[in-house]
Amino acid sequence: MTTMTQASVREFKMPDVGEGLTEAEILKWYVKPGDTVTDGQVVCEVETAKAAVELPIPYDGVVRELHFPEGTTVDVGTSIIAVDVAGGAPATGTPAPSGQEPQEPQEPEEPKTEGRQPVLVGYGVATSATRRRPRKGPEAVVAEASAPVPTELNGHGATATAGARPLAKPPVRKLAKDLGVDLAAITPSGPDGIITREDVHAAVTPPQPAPEPAVEPAAPAPARQAPAVSYDTARETRIPVKGVRRATAAAMVGSAFTAPHVTEFVTVDVTRTMKLVEELKQDKEFTGLRVNPLLLIAKALLVAIARNPEINASWDEAAQEIVVKHYVNLGIAAATPRGLIVPNIKDAHTKTLPQLAESLGELVTTAREGRTSPAAMQGGTVTITNVGVFGVDTGTPILNPGESAILAVGAIKPQPWVHKGKVKPRQVTTLALSFDHRLVDGELGSKVLADVAAILERPKRLITWA
């Protein structure tokens, strides 16, 4: 029988599957101790603040130990699974309790493998040559590069890697942005070099002089302990807010209290649009594609943006500038079991109607399956949220952070409508456009909303205006 040695054990660490993420929750393990794994095999699914992602193992071997059970939130850079690459008999046992981290053994440099390119989770195969990074202990969670980078002194006298992104959670980054604090100039005090809220506040609060000692200091009052939280489980249910839901909550609060929202409404007769949807369903060019009112509404918004490009912009707080985007990454708000996410269709303005239908279908299917990648939710420029699918007439949508406009689409219902001088039942909906009043004034917002409504009322304008 082969004897397993410490040198043959590889520790696979939790990678940063997004940009600057510091932790992820293990949703599900696909392997157990004793299973044989191969290079590229998915071993677990994790959820970050942006999406659920499957993690492949980067080498062959036998699973020795799962360090954390399902449901545990693990910091980036922490070992989560041990694999015996020599194929020795694995140790039996169950995942370690939450909060305990096993010691990682020293291991030699991983041998080079001919014909295999390294894969970074969430980004596909690397297009350029790379070399293996030096191994570190599990407590080191820092930005790395394939070559040494010169260091420099930061504002507090500590050395920092040039070009490295400081580690901080999204709410802390938002706080630093609001207070005008450069995270790169802060010395972190949190575990694994993470910047905390206290670090940010300390950077803007001048140090207070030490008070002179009193001659007879009064005895400190006894500390009051907060009562333990208790509730009737038969009458209440408490749901921890984490992952996508926590990130969404933080983003919405930041957006609502940063960008001055203005919302305008318009009610429009979409009877002709509904007829066109039925015609397109019979068109051979749309065979196998998802054709619904949202498709034509998305196309109408893209045409309105082309006619009013200033609506497709963002606000640069640091430079106090308006950044007009010459591309449209169209976000579609999607409700999933893990919370609301907003993936976007890259360069939607360049797509034909069939191509847009295909992209919308893929986006919705991927979101429902919980397989939306972090990259798919970054870089959006304008968003559509379809509250009509819930039977709601309309709402006042909150801007997706970094965007200037969001269009809410209400339920399409038969209503009495004056058509050609007579009251007739028509298919009617209400649209609501929220926009950032720092860069979009009432005139521009009204033009965009009126253009969308005009196209949906007479969809032939898609041809003449596109």
Sine and cosine of phi, psi and omega as CSV:
sin_phi,cos_phi,sin_psi,cos_psi,sin_omega,cos_omega
0.00,0.00,0.65,-0.76,-0.02,-1.00
-0.95,0.32,0.74,-0.68,0.03,-1.00
-1.00,-0.02,0.80,-0.60,-0.02,-1.00
-0.99,0.13,0.71,-0.70,0.04,-1.00
-0.91,-0.41,0.37,-0.93,0.03,-1.00
-0.87,0.50,-0.56,0.83,-0.05,-1.00
-0.92,0.39,-0.36,0.93,-0.03,-1.00
-1.00,0.03,-0.04,1.00,-0.05,-1.00
-1.00,-0.04,0.77,-0.64,0.08,-1.00
-0.95,-0.31,0.71,-0.70,0.05,-1.00
-0.97,-0.23,0.88,-0.47,0.02,-1.00
-1.00,-0.04,0.85,-0.53,-0.09,-1.00
-0.99,-0.12,0.45,-0.89,0.07,-1.00
-0.90,0.44,0.88,-0.47,-0.01,-1.00
-1.00,0.09,0.26,-0.97,0.15,-0.99
-0.99,0.12,0.98,-0.19,-0.08,-1.00
-1.00,0.06,0.02,1.00,0.08,-1.00
-0.79,-0.61,-0.63,-0.78,0.03,-1.00
-0.84,-0.54,0.97,-0.25,0.03,-1.00
0.99,0.17,0.22,0.97,0.04,-1.00
-0.95,0.31,0.54,-0.84,-0.07,-1.00
-0.92,-0.40,-0.19,0.98,-0.03,-1.00
-0.40,-0.92,0.27,-0.96,0.05,-1.00
-0.43,-0.90,0.50,-0.87,0.01,-1.00
-0.99,-0.16,0.73,-0.68,0.05,-1.00
-0.98,0.21,0.93,-0.37,-0.02,-1.00
-0.99,0.10,-0.68,0.73,-0.10,-0.99
-0.40,-0.92,0.68,-0.74,0.14,-0.99
-0.99,-0.11,0.71,-0.71,0.05,-1.00
-0.98,-0.19,-0.05,1.00,0.01,-1.00
-0.73,-0.68,0.20,-0.98,0.05,-1.00
-0.62,-0.79,0.28,-0.96,0.02,-1.00
-0.81,0.58,0.75,-0.66,-0.03,-1.00
0.97,-0.24,-0.29,0.96,0.01,-1.00
-0.97,0.26,0.57,-0.82,0.10,-0.99
-1.00,0.00,0.74,-0.67,0.00,-1.00
-0.86,-0.50,0.44,-0.90,0.03,-1.00
-0.85,-0.52,0.35,-0.94,-0.01,-1.00
-0.82,0.57,0.84,-0.55,0.02,-1.00
1.00,-0.05,-0.08,1.00,-0.01,-1.00
-0.96,0.26,0.70,-0.71,0.04,-1.00
-0.96,0.29,0.81,-0.58,-0.04,-1.00
-0.95,-0.32,-0.38,0.93,0.01,-1.00
-0.33,-0.94,0.24,-0.97,0.09,-1.00
-0.88,-0.48,0.74,-0.67,-0.01,-1.00
-0.82,-0.57,0.42,-0.91,0.05,-1.00
-0.88,-0.48,0.81,-0.59,0.07,-1.00
-0.98,-0.21,-0.15,-0.99,0.05,-1.00
-0.95,0.32,-0.08,1.00,-0.07,-1.00
-0.88,-0.48,-0.58,0.81,-0.09,-1.00
-0.20,-0.98,0.17,-0.99,0.14,-0.99
-1.00,-0.05,0.72,-0.70,-0.11,-0.99
-0.71,-0.71,0.64,-0.77,0.08,-1.00
-1.00,-0.02,0.68,-0.74,-0.05,-1.00
-0.95,-0.31,0.85,-0.53,0.09,-1.00
-1.00,-0.01,0.52,-0.86,0.04,-1.00
-0.99,0.10,0.62,-0.78,-0.08,-1.00
-1.00,-0.04,0.21,0.98,0.03,-1.00
-0.42,-0.91,0.21,-0.98,0.01,-1.00
-1.00,0.02,0.46,-0.89,0.08,-1.00
0.35,-0.94,-0.28,-0.96,-0.01,-1.00
-0.87,-0.49,0.74,-0.67,-0.02,-1.00
-0.91,0.42,0.83,-0.56,0.02,-1.00
-1.00,-0.08,-0.69,0.72,-0.07,-1.00
-0.36,-0.93,0.61,-0.79,0.19,-0.98
-0.98,-0.18,0.88,-0.47,-0.15,-0.99
-0.98,0.21,-0.35,0.94,-0.06,-1.00
-0.69,-0.73,0.60,-0.80,0.06,-1.00
-0.98,0.18,0.22,-0.98,0.07,-1.00
-0.88,0.48,0.59,-0.81,-0.02,-1.00
1.00,-0.03,-0.05,1.00,0.00,-1.00
-1.00,0.02,0.70,-0.71,0.10,-0.99
-1.00,-0.01,0.82,-0.57,-0.13,-0.99
-0.86,-0.51,0.67,-0.74,0.04,-1.00
-0.94,0.34,0.55,-0.83,0.09,-1.00
-0.87,0.49,0.71,-0.71,-0.01,-1.00
0.99,-0.11,-0.09,1.00,0.01,-1.00
-1.00,-0.01,0.69,-0.72,0.02,-1.00
-0.91,0.42,0.73,-0.68,-0.02,-1.00
-0.89,-0.45,-0.32,0.95,-0.03,-1.00
-0.47,-0.88,0.64,-0.77,0.04,-1.00
-0.94,-0.34,0.74,-0.68,-0.03,-1.00
-0.80,-0.60,0.76,-0.65,0.07,-1.00
-1.00,0.06,0.97,-0.24,-0.07,-1.00
-0.97,0.24,-0.18,0.98,0.05,-1.00
-1.00,0.06,-0.11,0.99,0.04,-1.00
0.99,0.14,0.30,0.95,0.00,-1.00
-0.95,0.30,0.15,-0.99,-0.01,-1.00
-0.93,0.38,0.80,-0.60,-0.03,-1.00
-0.97,0.23,0.41,-0.91,0.08,-1.00
-0.98,0.20,0.60,-0.80,0.01,-1.00
-1.00,0.02,0.26,-0.97,0.03,-1.00
0.61,-0.79,0.06,-1.00,-0.02,-1.00
-0.95,-0.31,0.26,-0.96,0.01,-1.00
-0.84,0.54,0.53,-0.85,-0.01,-1.00
-0.91,0.41,0.49,-0.87,0.03,-1.00
-0.87,0.49,0.44,-0.90,-0.01,-1.00
-0.87,0.49,0.67,-0.74,0.04,-1.00
1.00,-0.08,-0.27,0.96,0.04,-1.00
-0.98,-0.18,0.70,-0.72,-0.03,-1.00
-0.82,-0.57,0.81,-0.59,-0.03,-1.00
-0.94,0.34,0.41,-0.91,0.05,-1.00
-0.96,0.28,0.70,-0.72,0.00,-1.00
-1.00,-0.04,0.82,-0.58,-0.01,-1.00
-0.95,0.31,0.41,-0.91,0.10,-0.99
-0.93,0.36,0.60,-0.80,-0.02,-1.00
-0.62,-0.78,0.49,-0.87,-0.02,-1.00
-0.96,0.27,0.17,-0.98,0.04,-1.00
-0.86,0.51,0.72,-0.69,0.00,-1.00
-0.92,0.39,0.76,-0.65,-0.02,-1.00
-0.91,0.41,0.51,-0.86,0.03,-1.00
-0.95,0.31,0.61,-0.79,0.00,-1.00
-0.91,-0.42,0.84,-0.54,-0.03,-1.00
-0.95,0.32,0.68,-0.73,0.15,-0.99
0.99,0.12,-0.01,1.00,0.00,-1.00
-0.90,-0.43,0.77,-0.64,0.04,-1.00
-1.00,-0.07,0.62,-0.78,0.04,-1.00
-0.92,0.38,0.60,-0.80,-0.03,-1.00
-0.89,-0.46,0.78,-0.63,0.09,-1.00
-0.99,-0.12,0.83,-0.56,-0.11,-0.99
-0.84,0.54,0.77,-0.63,0.06,-1.00
1.00,0.01,-0.12,0.99,-0.07,-1.00
-0.80,-0.60,-0.01,1.00,0.04,-1.00
0.99,0.16,-0.24,-0.97,-0.07,-1.00
-0.97,0.23,0.69,-0.72,0.02,-1.00
-0.91,0.42,0.63,-0.78,-0.04,-1.00
-1.00,-0.06,-0.16,0.99,-0.01,-1.00
-0.82,-0.58,0.32,-0.95,-0.03,-1.00
-0.93,0.38,0.65,-0.76,0.04,-1.00
-0.75,-0.66,0.21,-0.98,0.12,-0.99
-0.74,-0.68,0.40,-0.91,-0.13,-0.99
-0.91,0.42,0.68,-0.73,0.05,-1.00
-0.98,0.21,0.49,-0.87,0.05,-1.00
-0.91,0.40,0.59,-0.81,-0.01,-1.00
-0.95,0.33,0.55,-0.83,0.07,-1.00
-0.76,-0.65,0.21,-0.98,0.08,-1.00
-0.95,0.32,0.25,-0.97,-0.07,-1.00
-0.92,0.38,-0.29,0.96,-0.03,-1.00
-0.99,0.11,-0.20,0.98,-0.04,-1.00
-1.00,0.08,0.92,-0.40,0.04,-1.00
-0.81,-0.59,1.00,0.07,-0.04,-1.00
-0.72,-0.69,0.35,-0.94,0.07,-1.00
-0.95,0.32,0.69,-0.73,-0.05,-1.00
-0.83,-0.55,0.32,-0.95,0.11,-0.99
-0.67,-0.75,0.22,-0.97,-0.06,-1.00
-0.98,0.22,-0.22,0.98,0.02,-1.00
-0.74,-0.67,0.42,-0.91,0.01,-1.00
-0.87,0.50,0.59,-0.81,0.00,-1.00
-0.87,-0.50,0.72,-0.69,0.00,-1.00
-0.89,0.45,0.50,-0.86,0.01,-1.00
-0.94,-0.33,0.32,-0.95,0.01,-1.00
-0.59,-0.81,0.30,-0.95,0.00,-1.00
-0.99,0.17,0.72,-0.69,0.08,-1.00
-1.00,0.03,-0.10,-0.99,-0.12,-0.99
-0.92,0.39,-0.20,0.98,-0.02,-1.00
-0.94,-0.34,0.20,0.98,0.04,-1.00
1.00,0.03,-0.03,1.00,0.02,-1.00
-1.00,-0.06,0.45,-0.89,0.02,-1.00
-0.99,0.14,0.59,-0.81,0.03,-1.00
-0.68,-0.73,0.57,-0.82,0.01,-1.00
-0.94,0.33,0.78,-0.62,-0.02,-1.00
-0.90,0.43,0.77,-0.64,0.05,-1.00
0.99,0.11,-0.13,0.99,-0.01,-1.00
-0.96,0.26,0.58,-0.81,0.02,-1.00
-1.00,0.04,0.82,-0.57,0.00,-1.00
-0.87,0.49,0.57,-0.82,0.01,-1.00
-1.00,0.06,0.85,-0.53,0.04,-1.00
-0.32,-0.95,0.54,-0.84,0.02,-1.00
-0.97,0.22,0.40,-0.92,-0.07,-1.00
-0.77,0.63,-0.70,0.71,0.01,-1.00
-0.88,0.47,-0.56,0.83,0.02,-1.00
-0.94,0.34,-0.64,0.77,0.06,-1.00
-0.88,0.48,-0.65,0.76,0.01,-1.00
-0.90,0.44,-0.69,0.73,0.03,-1.00
-0.87,0.49,-0.70,0.71,0.01,-1.00
-0.89,0.46,-0.64,0.77,0.02,-1.00
-0.90,0.43,-0.69,0.72,-0.01,-1.00
-0.90,0.44,-0.58,0.81,-0.03,-1.00
-1.00,0.01,-0.04,1.00,0.01,-1.00
0.94,0.33,0.55,0.83,-0.04,-1.00
-0.98,-0.21,0.72,-0.69,0.06,-1.00
-1.00,0.10,0.91,-0.42,-0.03,-1.00
-0.88,0.48,-0.49,0.87,-0.02,-1.00
-0.92,0.39,-0.31,0.95,-0.04,-1.00
-0.99,-0.12,0.15,0.99,-0.06,-1.00
-0.96,-0.27,0.68,-0.73,0.12,-0.99
-1.00,0.04,0.91,-0.42,-0.07,-1.00
-0.94,0.34,0.57,-0.82,0.04,-1.00
-0.89,-0.45,-0.13,0.99,-0.02,-1.00
-0.98,0.22,0.16,-0.99,0.02,-1.00
-0.90,0.43,0.60,-0.80,0.03,-1.00
0.88,0.47,0.45,0.90,0.08,-1.00
0.97,0.25,0.43,0.91,0.00,-1.00
-1.00,0.02,0.72,-0.70,0.03,-1.00
-0.98,0.21,0.74,-0.68,-0.03,-1.00
-0.97,-0.26,0.16,-0.99,0.07,-1.00
-0.87,0.50,-0.63,0.77,0.00,-1.00
-0.88,0.47,-0.60,0.80,0.04,-1.00
-0.88,0.47,-0.67,0.75,-0.01,-1.00
-0.91,0.40,-0.72,0.69,0.02,-1.00
-0.89,0.46,-0.61,0.80,0.01,-1.00
-0.91,0.42,-0.49,0.87,-0.02,-1.00
-0.95,0.32,-0.40,0.92,-0.01,-1.00
-0.96,-0.28,-0.18,0.98,-0.01,-1.00
-0.98,-0.19,0.88,-0.48,0.00,-1.00
-0.89,0.45,0.59,-0.81,0.00,-1.00
-0.88,0.48,0.72,-0.70,0.00,-1.00
-1.00,0.08,0.68,-0.74,0.04,-1.00
-0.90,0.44,0.57,-0.82,-0.02,-1.00
-0.91,0.41,0.76,-0.65,-0.01,-1.00
-0.93,0.36,0.53,-0.85,0.04,-1.00
-0.93,0.37,0.68,-0.73,-0.03,-1.00
-0.90,0.43,0.69,-0.73,0.03,-1.00
-0.97,0.26,0.45,-0.89,-0.03,-1.00
-0.91,0.42,-0.71,0.71,0.02,-1.00
-0.77,-0.64,1.00,0.06,-0.02,-1.00
-0.89,0.45,0.65,-0.76,0.00,-1.00
-0.95,0.31,0.52,-0.85,0.01,-1.00
-0.92,0.39,0.71,-0.70,-0.01,-1.00
-0.91,0.42,0.58,-0.81,0.03,-1.00
-0.94,0.34,0.54,-0.84,0.00,-1.00
-0.88,0.48,0.65,-0.76,-0.03,-1.00
-0.92,0.39,0.65,-0.76,0.02,-1.00
-0.99,-0.13,0.81,-0.58,0.01,-1.00
-1.00,-0.03,0.73,-0.69,0.02,-1.00
-0.92,0.40,0.71,-0.71,0.00,-1.00
-0.90,0.43,0.56,-0.83,0.02,-1.00
-0.91,0.41,0.67,-0.75,0.00,-1.00
-0.97,0.23,0.83,-0.56,0.04,-1.00
-0.71,-0.70,0.50,-0.87,0.01,-1.00
-0.42,-0.91,0.30,-0.95,-0.01,-1.00
-0.99,0.14,0.95,-0.32,-0.05,-1.00
-0.91,0.41,-0.35,0.94,0.03,-1.00
-0.98,0.21,-0.35,0.94,-0.05,-1.00
-0.93,-0.37,-0.24,0.97,-0.02,-1.00
-0.67,-0.74,0.49,-0.87,0.13,-0.99
-0.76,-0.66,0.78,-0.63,0.01,-1.00
-0.95,-0.30,0.77,-0.64,-0.05,-1.00
-0.91,-0.43,0.89,-0.45,0.04,-1.00
-0.87,0.50,0.70,-0.71,0.03,-1.00
-1.00,-0.10,0.92,-0.38,-0.02,-1.00
-0.44,-0.90,0.10,-1.00,0.04,-1.00
0.87,0.48,-0.73,-0.68,-0.07,-1.00
-0.89,0.46,-0.66,0.75,-0.03,-1.00
-0.89,0.45,-0.67,0.74,0.00,-1.00
-0.91,0.41,-0.67,0.74,0.02,-1.00
-0.90,0.43,-0.64,0.76,0.02,-1.00
-0.90,0.44,-0.69,0.72,0.00,-1.00
-0.87,0.49,-0.72,0.70,0.00,-1.00
-0.90,0.44,-0.65,0.76,-0.01,-1.00
-0.92,0.40,-0.65,0.76,-0.02,-1.00
-0.93,0.36,-0.64,0.77,0.06,-1.00
-0.89,0.45,-0.70,0.71,0.02,-1.00
-0.88,0.48,-0.67,0.74,-0.01,-1.00
-0.92,0.39,-0.71,0.71,-0.07,-1.00
-0.89,0.45,-0.55,0.83,-0.07,-1.00
-0.98,-0.22,0.13,0.99,0.05,-1.00
-0.93,-0.38,-0.77,0.64,-0.03,-1.00
-1.00,-0.06,0.78,-0.63,0.08,-1.00
-0.96,0.30,0.96,-0.27,-0.06,-1.00
-0.98,0.19,0.64,-0.77,0.19,-0.98
-0.75,-0.66,0.71,-0.71,0.00,-1.00
-0.83,-0.56,0.75,-0.66,0.08,-1.00
-0.87,-0.49,0.45,-0.89,-0.08,-1.00
-0.79,-0.62,0.48,-0.88,0.12,-0.99
-0.49,-0.87,0.68,-0.73,0.06,-1.00
-0.97,-0.25,0.74,-0.67,-0.18,-0.98
-0.67,-0.74,0.57,-0.82,0.07,-1.00
-0.99,0.13,0.91,-0.42,-0.05,-1.00
-0.93,-0.37,0.43,0.90,-0.03,-1.00
-0.86,0.51,-0.71,0.70,-0.01,-1.00
-0.91,0.42,-0.59,0.81,0.04,-1.00
-0.90,0.44,-0.66,0.75,0.02,-1.00
-0.91,0.42,-0.59,0.81,0.06,-1.00
-0.92,0.40,-0.63,0.78,0.02,-1.00
-0.91,0.41,-0.60,0.80,0.05,-1.00
-0.85,0.52,-0.71,0.71,0.01,-1.00
-0.90,0.43,-0.60,0.80,0.02,-1.00
-0.92,0.39,-0.66,0.75,-0.02,-1.00
-0.92,0.40,-0.52,0.86,0.02,-1.00
-0.89,0.46,-0.44,0.90,0.01,-1.00
-1.00,-0.05,-0.12,0.99,-0.03,-1.00
-0.97,0.24,0.74,-0.67,-0.02,-1.00
-0.88,0.47,-0.48,0.88,-0.02,-1.00
-0.92,0.40,-0.33,0.94,-0.04,-1.00
-0.94,-0.33,0.27,0.96,0.01,-1.00
-0.87,0.49,0.79,-0.62,0.01,-1.00
0.99,0.15,0.02,1.00,-0.02,-1.00
-0.97,-0.25,0.42,-0.91,0.03,-1.00
-0.99,0.17,0.91,-0.42,0.02,-1.00
-0.88,-0.48,0.89,-0.46,0.01,-1.00
-0.48,-0.88,0.09,-1.00,-0.01,-1.00
-0.85,0.53,-0.54,0.84,-0.02,-1.00
-0.87,0.50,-0.56,0.83,0.02,-1.00
-0.86,0.51,-0.75,0.66,-0.02,-1.00
-0.95,0.30,-0.53,0.85,0.06,-1.00
-0.91,0.40,-0.66,0.75,0.04,-1.00
-0.89,0.46,-0.69,0.72,0.01,-1.00
-0.91,0.42,-0.63,0.78,0.03,-1.00
-0.89,0.46,-0.65,0.76,0.02,-1.00
-0.91,0.41,-0.63,0.78,0.02,-1.00
-0.90,0.44,-0.63,0.78,0.04,-1.00
-0.92,0.40,-0.66,0.75,0.02,-1.00
-0.89,0.45,-0.60,0.80,0.04,-1.00
-0.92,0.39,-0.64,0.77,0.03,-1.00
-0.88,0.47,-0.56,0.83,0.02,-1.00
-0.99,0.15,-0.37,0.93,-0.01,-1.00
-0.70,-0.71,0.94,0.34,-0.16,-0.99
-0.89,0.45,-0.34,0.94,-0.03,-1.00
-0.92,0.39,-0.28,0.96,0.01,-1.00
-0.96,0.30,-0.36,0.93,-0.05,-1.00
-1.00,-0.08,0.98,0.22,-0.15,-0.99
-0.54,-0.84,0.05,-1.00,0.08,-1.00
-0.59,-0.81,0.26,-0.97,-0.04,-1.00
-0.96,-0.28,0.85,-0.53,0.06,-1.00
-1.00,-0.09,0.98,-0.20,-0.08,-1.00
-0.91,0.42,-0.66,0.75,-0.06,-1.00
-0.90,0.44,-0.69,0.72,-0.04,-1.00
-1.00,-0.03,-0.13,0.99,-0.08,-1.00
0.80,0.60,0.80,0.60,-0.02,-1.00
-0.72,-0.69,0.45,-0.90,0.14,-0.99
-1.00,-0.09,0.79,-0.61,-0.02,-1.00
-0.96,-0.30,0.96,-0.27,0.02,-1.00
-1.00,0.08,0.81,-0.58,-0.03,-1.00
-1.00,0.00,0.73,-0.68,0.04,-1.00
-1.00,-0.09,0.36,0.93,0.06,-1.00
-0.59,-0.81,0.37,-0.93,0.01,-1.00
-0.83,-0.56,0.93,-0.38,0.18,-0.98
-0.99,-0.16,0.98,-0.17,-0.18,-0.98
-0.99,0.12,0.92,-0.40,0.03,-1.00
-1.00,0.10,0.61,-0.79,0.06,-1.00
-0.82,-0.57,0.91,-0.40,0.00,-1.00
-0.92,0.39,0.76,-0.65,-0.05,-1.00
-0.76,-0.65,0.80,-0.60,0.06,-1.00
-1.00,0.07,0.83,-0.56,0.00,-1.00
-0.81,-0.58,0.26,-0.97,0.04,-1.00
-0.84,0.54,-0.42,0.91,-0.02,-1.00
-1.00,-0.05,-0.02,1.00,0.01,-1.00
0.80,-0.59,-0.04,-1.00,-0.03,-1.00
-0.99,0.16,0.79,-0.62,0.09,-1.00
-0.80,-0.60,0.36,-0.93,-0.03,-1.00
-0.75,-0.66,0.97,0.23,0.14,-0.99
-0.94,0.33,0.36,-0.93,-0.03,-1.00
-0.74,-0.67,0.44,-0.90,0.04,-1.00
-1.00,-0.01,0.91,-0.40,-0.04,-1.00
-0.93,0.37,0.68,-0.73,0.05,-1.00
0.77,0.64,0.74,0.67,-0.02,-1.00
-0.89,0.46,-0.44,0.90,-0.04,-1.00
-0.92,0.40,-0.32,0.95,-0.04,-1.00
-1.00,-0.04,-0.08,1.00,-0.14,-0.99
-1.00,-0.02,0.60,-0.80,0.14,-0.99
-0.96,0.27,0.15,-0.99,-0.02,-1.00
-0.88,0.47,-0.70,0.71,0.07,-1.00
-0.89,0.46,-0.63,0.78,0.02,-1.00
-0.91,0.41,-0.62,0.78,0.03,-1.00
-0.91,0.42,-0.64,0.77,0.04,-1.00
-0.89,0.46,-0.67,0.75,0.02,-1.00
-0.90,0.44,-0.69,0.73,0.00,-1.00
-0.91,0.42,-0.64,0.77,0.03,-1.00
-0.90,0.44,-0.67,0.75,0.02,-1.00
-0.88,0.47,-0.70,0.72,0.02,-1.00
-0.90,0.43,-0.65,0.76,-0.02,-1.00
-0.89,0.46,-0.73,0.68,-0.03,-1.00
-0.91,0.40,-0.70,0.72,-0.01,-1.00
-0.89,0.46,-0.71,0.70,0.00,-1.00
-0.89,0.45,-0.66,0.76,0.00,-1.00
-0.91,0.42,-0.68,0.74,-0.01,-1.00
-0.91,0.41,-0.52,0.85,0.01,-1.00
-0.99,0.11,-0.06,1.00,0.00,-1.00
0.95,0.32,0.49,0.87,-0.06,-1.00
-0.92,-0.40,0.31,0.95,0.02,-1.00
-0.93,0.36,0.78,-0.62,-0.03,-1.00
-0.99,0.15,0.42,-0.91,0.06,-1.00
-0.84,0.54,-0.59,0.81,-0.02,-1.00
-0.89,0.45,-0.53,0.85,-0.02,-1.00
-0.94,0.34,-0.28,0.96,-0.02,-1.00
-0.96,-0.27,0.18,0.98,0.00,-1.00
-0.93,-0.37,0.51,-0.86,0.11,-0.99
0.99,0.13,0.26,0.97,0.03,-1.00
-0.91,0.41,0.49,-0.87,0.00,-1.00
-0.88,-0.47,-0.49,0.87,0.04,-1.00
-0.42,-0.91,0.49,-0.87,-0.17,-0.99
-0.76,-0.65,0.48,-0.88,0.16,-0.99
-0.88,-0.48,0.73,-0.68,0.13,-0.99
-0.84,-0.54,0.83,-0.56,-0.10,-1.00
-0.98,-0.19,1.00,0.04,0.02,-1.00
-0.99,0.15,-0.17,0.98,0.00,-1.00
-0.90,0.44,-0.43,0.90,0.00,-1.00
-0.91,0.42,-0.29,0.96,0.04,-1.00
-0.99,-0.14,0.13,0.99,0.00,-1.00
0.99,0.16,0.25,0.97,-0.03,-1.00
-1.00,-0.03,0.66,-0.75,-0.03,-1.00
-0.92,0.38,-0.72,0.70,0.08,-1.00
-0.07,-1.00,-0.10,-1.00,0.03,-1.00
-0.32,-0.95,-0.05,-1.00,0.07,-1.00
-0.93,-0.37,1.00,0.01,-0.12,-0.99
-0.93,0.36,0.51,-0.86,0.07,-1.00
-1.00,-0.08,0.67,-0.74,-0.04,-1.00
-0.87,0.49,0.63,-0.78,0.19,-0.98
-0.94,0.35,0.75,-0.66,-0.07,-1.00
-0.79,0.62,0.72,-0.69,0.01,-1.00
1.00,0.01,-0.05,1.00,0.00,-1.00
-0.92,-0.38,0.29,-0.96,-0.07,-1.00
-0.96,-0.28,-0.23,0.97,-0.07,-1.00
-0.45,-0.89,0.50,-0.86,0.10,-0.99
-0.58,-0.82,0.72,-0.69,-0.04,-1.00
-0.95,-0.30,0.83,-0.56,0.08,-1.00
-0.98,-0.19,0.72,-0.69,-0.02,-1.00
-0.93,-0.38,0.83,-0.56,-0.01,-1.00
-1.00,0.04,0.01,-1.00,0.00,-1.00
-0.91,0.41,0.61,-0.79,0.06,-1.00
-0.99,-0.11,0.89,-0.45,-0.09,-1.00
-0.73,-0.69,0.47,-0.88,0.14,-0.99
-0.95,0.30,0.79,-0.61,-0.02,-1.00
-0.65,-0.76,0.42,-0.91,0.11,-0.99
-0.93,0.38,0.75,-0.66,-0.11,-0.99
-0.57,-0.82,0.64,-0.77,0.05,-1.00
-0.98,0.20,0.93,-0.38,-0.03,-1.00
-0.79,-0.62,0.88,-0.48,-0.03,-1.00
0.81,0.58,0.68,0.73,0.09,-1.00
0.99,0.14,0.03,1.00,-0.01,-1.00
-0.77,-0.64,0.51,-0.86,0.04,-1.00
-0.99,0.14,0.87,-0.49,-0.05,-1.00
-0.70,-0.71,0.41,-0.91,0.12,-0.99
-0.96,0.28,0.82,-0.57,-0.01,-1.00
-0.74,-0.68,0.37,-0.93,0.08,-1.00
-0.99,0.15,0.88,-0.47,-0.15,-0.99
-0.79,-0.62,0.58,-0.82,0.10,-1.00
-0.62,-0.78,0.27,-0.96,0.05,-1.00
-0.88,-0.47,0.76,-0.65,0.03,-1.00
-0.96,-0.28,0.58,-0.82,0.07,-1.00
-0.76,-0.65,0.80,-0.61,0.02,-1.00
-0.90,-0.43,0.90,-0.43,0.13,-0.99
-0.99,-0.13,0.64,-0.77,0.01,-1.00
-0.56,-0.83,0.34,-0.94,-0.01,-1.00
-0.99,0.15,0.93,-0.38,-0.11,-0.99
-0.96,0.29,-0.10,1.00,0.08,-1.00
-0.94,0.33,-0.53,0.85,-0.06,-1.00
-0.83,-0.56,-0.16,0.99,0.05,-1.00
-0.84,-0.55,0.91,-0.42,0.03,-1.00
-1.00,0.05,0.07,-1.00,-0.06,-1.00
-0.87,0.49,-0.58,0.82,-0.02,-1.00
-0.92,0.40,-0.74,0.67,-0.02,-1.00
-0.90,0.44,-0.71,0.70,0.01,-1.00
-0.88,0.48,-0.64,0.76,0.01,-1.00
-0.91,0.40,-0.64,0.77,0.01,-1.00
-0.88,0.47,-0.70,0.71,-0.02,-1.00
-0.89,0.45,-0.74,0.68,-0.02,-1.00
-0.90,0.44,-0.64,0.77,0.01,-1.00
-0.92,0.40,-0.60,0.80,0.03,-1.00
-0.91,0.42,-0.70,0.72,0.02,-1.00
-0.87,0.49,-0.70,0.71,-0.01,-1.00
-0.90,0.44,-0.67,0.75,-0.02,-1.00
-0.90,0.44,-0.62,0.78,0.00,-1.00
-0.93,0.37,-0.67,0.74,-0.01,-1.00
-0.94,0.35,-0.49,0.87,0.04,-1.00
-0.96,0.30,-0.61,0.79,0.04,-1.00
-0.73,-0.69,1.00,0.08,-0.13,-0.99
-0.90,0.43,-0.18,0.98,0.07,-1.00
-0.90,0.44,-0.32,0.95,0.04,-1.00
-0.92,0.38,-0.28,0.96,0.12,-0.99
-0.84,0.54,-0.54,0.84,-0.02,-1.00
-0.98,0.18,-0.71,0.71,-0.09,-1.00
-0.97,0.23,-0.50,0.87,-0.06,-1.00
-0.99,-0.11,-0.35,0.94,-0.08,-1.00
-0.92,0.38,0.00,0.00,0.00,0.00
